[in-house]
Amino acid sequence: MDSGDRKASRPTLPRQESVPPRERRFSAAWGWSLFACIFLGVTLVRGAWNRWHASKTPARSPQFLVDINLASREELQALPEIGPSLARRIALYREDHGRFLALEELLNVRGLGPRTLEQLRPLLTVNEQVKSVRTTRPGELPFE
C-alpha cells in the first residue's frame, strides 16, 4: 500500500459551511440594537402617555383643611412644597410669635413666598375662633 491509497481510502465528510465569527457578531449586534430600539420606543411611548394622561386628569380638591395653628411638623410636611426645614421654620415662627391670625402671616416665615402661599391657600385654614387670642405683642404676658 502506498501513501496515495491511504488518502483515497479515507471517508470524506461533507463540508459544512460555518458562519465566520465576524458575521456572527454582526447579527448579534443587530439583534441587540433591535432590542434596544424596541425597549426605548416602548419607554418613550409610556412616558408620553403618562404625561398626557396626567394633564387630562382633573386636579384633586383637598379632602380636609390643615389649620396652621394646630398642625404638627409632620402634618405640615404632608403639604406640597413644604419639606422638613420649612415645616420646622413654620413651627418655630408659631412658637416665637404666637398663633397665625391670617394665612398672609406665613409670608413672614423665611423660605415661604407668595407663589408657595398661593399653592397652599386651598389646603390651609386659620381657626376663626382664636383670632382674638393675640392681644399683646410677642413675648409679653397678657395679664400684667
C-alpha positions in Angstrom: 0.0 0.0 0.0 1.4 3.3 -0.9 0.6 6.6 0.6 -1.7 7.6 -2.2 -4.1 4.7 -1.5 -4.4 5.7 2.1 -5.7 9.2 1.3 -8.1 7.7 -1.2 -9.5 5.2 1.3 -10.4 7.8 4.0 -14.0 8.6 4.0 -14.7 12.3 3.4 -17.3 14.0 5.3 -19.5 16.6 3.6 -18.1 20.0 4.3 -20.3 22.2 6.5 -20.1 25.9 5.9 -19.7 27.7 9.2 -20.6 31.3 9.8 -17.4 33.3 10.2 -17.1 34.9 13.7 -17.4 38.4 12.3 -20.7 37.7 10.7 -22.0 36.2 14.0 -21.0 39.3 15.9 -22.7 41.4 13.2 -26.0 39.5 13.6 -25.8 39.7 17.4 -25.2 43.4 17.2 -28.3 43.8 15.0 -30.3 41.8 17.5 -29.2 43.9 20.5 -29.8 47.1 18.5 -33.3 46.0 17.6 -34.0 45.1 21.2 -32.7 48.4 22.4 -34.8 50.3 19.9 -38.0 48.5 20.9 -37.3 49.0 24.6 -36.5 52.7 24.1 -39.7 53.1 21.9 -41.9 51.4 24.5 -40.4 53.5 27.3 -40.9 56.8 25.4 -44.4 56.0 24.5 -45.3 55.0 28.0 -43.8 58.3 29.3 -45.6 60.4 26.8 -48.9 58.6 27.6 -48.4 59.2 31.4 -47.7 62.9 30.9 -50.7 63.3 28.6 -53.0 61.3 30.9 -51.8 63.3 33.9 -52.7 66.6 32.2 -56.2 65.3 31.4 -56.9 64.2 35.0 -58.7 66.9 36.9 -56.9 68.3 39.9 -58.0 66.7 43.2 -59.5 69.1 45.7 -58.3 68.7 49.2 -60.3 66.4 51.4 -59.6 68.4 54.6 -58.0 71.7 55.5 -54.9 71.9 57.7 -55.1 74.5 60.5 -51.7 76.1 60.6 -52.1 77.0 64.2 -52.7 73.3 65.3 -50.7 71.3 62.7 -47.7 69.4 63.8 -44.5 69.4 61.8 -45.4 66.0 60.3 -48.8 67.4 59.2 -47.1 70.4 57.6 -44.6 68.2 55.8 -47.5 66.3 54.2 -48.5 69.5 52.3 -47.0 70.1 48.9 -43.9 72.3 48.7 -43.2 72.0 52.4 -40.3 69.9 53.5 -38.8 69.2 56.9 -36.8 72.5 57.2 -39.8 74.7 56.1 -42.1 72.9 58.5 -39.6 73.4 61.3 -39.4 77.2 60.5 -43.2 77.5 60.5 -43.4 75.7 63.8 -40.7 77.9 65.3 -42.3 81.1 64.0 -45.6 80.0 65.6 -43.8 79.4 68.9 -42.0 82.7 68.8 -44.8 84.9 67.5 -48.0 83.1 68.7 -50.9 81.9 66.6 -51.3 83.0 63.0 -54.2 85.4 62.6 -54.3 85.2 58.8 -52.7 83.0 56.1 -50.7 86.0 54.8 -48.6 85.9 58.0 -46.9 82.8 56.5 -45.1 85.2 54.3 -43.1 86.3 57.3 -41.6 82.7 57.5 -38.3 82.6 55.7 -38.4 80.4 52.6 -42.2 80.7 52.1 -43.0 83.2 49.3 -46.2 84.4 47.6 -46.1 81.7 45.0 -45.9 78.9 47.6 -48.6 80.6 49.7 -51.0 80.7 46.7 -50.4 77.0 46.0 -51.1 76.2 49.7 -54.0 78.5 50.2 -56.7 76.0 49.2 -55.2 73.5 51.7 -54.8 75.7 54.7 -57.1 77.4 57.2 -56.7 79.6 60.3 -59.1 78.7 63.1 -61.6 81.6 63.2 -62.4 81.2 66.9 -58.8 82.0 68.0 -58.4 85.3 66.2 -58.8 87.3 69.4 -56.1 85.4 71.3 -53.3 87.7 70.3 -53.9 90.9 72.0 -50.4 91.5 73.2 -47.0 91.7 71.5 -45.0 88.5 71.2 -43.1 87.9 74.5 -45.5 89.9 76.7 -47.8 88.3 79.1 -51.5 89.2 78.6 -52.3 89.7 82.3 -49.5 92.0 83.5 
